[in-house]
């Protein structure tokens, strides 16, 4: 998982909209969503602002995924917090696995659909050829028996 995805997890966990996040740390409108969509990198200047405005977010966790999402000094103040984060991360991982499976199924279905379209095209060609052969045969019989 990349840092941009971890930041997204935190925002979801805290119910913070990408727009308000961008506004609070001084990013242009839509910047975060674009970076997330492209799985872009997060610059050090942005990480510094995140650390400044969202002190409870463990910046080491954002960078490398080690430790807890919520910084240890915040965790003991809010005893249920780490349990909630772990529960949320487990739910996220399960949903992410489901999404990956659905994407794989979709790819398989797209292949099957393409194959089906090819088969239909072949049947159309065969049908058209049979129609032409029958018409040619009929024309030959007409000229022969006149």
Phi, psi and omega in degrees: 000138182270159180307321181298325178289324178293321176298318179299318177301314180299314180298319177296315181301320181269002182056045178256127180286148177305323181297312181292326176298312179301315182296318184293321183261006172083031176267155177291155182300125178089354183299310183297314181300320179295315179298320180294315181300321182265004184049047181285174180268162180247124182287160182296326179297322179289319178299322178296317178295320179299315180297325180289315185269338181234068187299331181288340179285123181286107185295331175293323176296319178300315185290312188231002177079006181270143180086200182260156178298316181270130183304142184307321181294336175275329187298317183285340176286329182240083193304324181281352188298311183293326178294318178297318180296312180300316179298316180296316180296320177297318178296319179298314180299317179297316180293324179295319177297317178300317181297317179298318178296318178295321178296320178295317178298320179297317178300317179298317180295324178295322177295315180298319179297318177297317178298318179299317179298322178295317179297317178299318178298318178297317178299321179295318178297314179299314180298316179297319179295319179296320179297317179296318179297317179296318179295318178297317180297319179295318179296320179296319180294323178298314182287328181288315183264353173036000000 
